Amino acid sequence: MKSIDLMYQTMFAELGQRSLDAAWTADFPPEGRFTPANIKGRKYWYFDIPDGHGGTKRRYVGPADDPDIAQRVTDHKRDKTTYALAGAW
């Protein structure tokens, strides 16, 4: 069996990560915000986004102790600040 060249392995891994990042950005746009909620002694993340009618739509994201979600929430806050400073939206 022939092995796949490291360059192609790296490109494939990068493509997979970028796809994941794009899906996350589509699901959690910069107009919204992550909101923590304590339920029965546990902390969870929800995402609030304006619904276009003066209200907000809330969606469950996951437990706050999940390191992947925590990192994404941190990244979202950082990116949101960057977008605001750049006047991107």
ZICOR-V512114 format. One record per backbone hydrogen bond with DSSP energy under -1.0 kcal/mol. NH is the residue of the N-H (numbers start at 0). CO is the residue of the C=O. Records with the same first field share a line. If there is no record, write none. Layout:
NH = CO / CO
//
This chain:
8 = 4
9 = 5
10 = 6
11 = 7
12 = 8
13 = 9
14 = 10
15 = 11
16 = 12
17 = 13
18 = 14
19 = 15
20 = 16
21 = 17
22 = 18
23 = 19
24 = 20
25 = 21
26 = 22
27 = 23
31 = 28
32 = 47
34 = 45
36 = 43
38 = 41
41 = 38
43 = 36
44 = 61
45 = 34
46 = 58
47 = 32
48 = 56
50 = 54
56 = 48
58 = 46
60 = 44
61 = 44
63 = 42
65 = 62
69 = 65
70 = 66
71 = 67
72 = 68
73 = 69
74 = 70
75 = 71
76 = 72
77 = 73
78 = 74
79 = 75
80 = 76
81 = 77
82 = 78
83 = 79
84 = 80
85 = 81
87 = 82
//
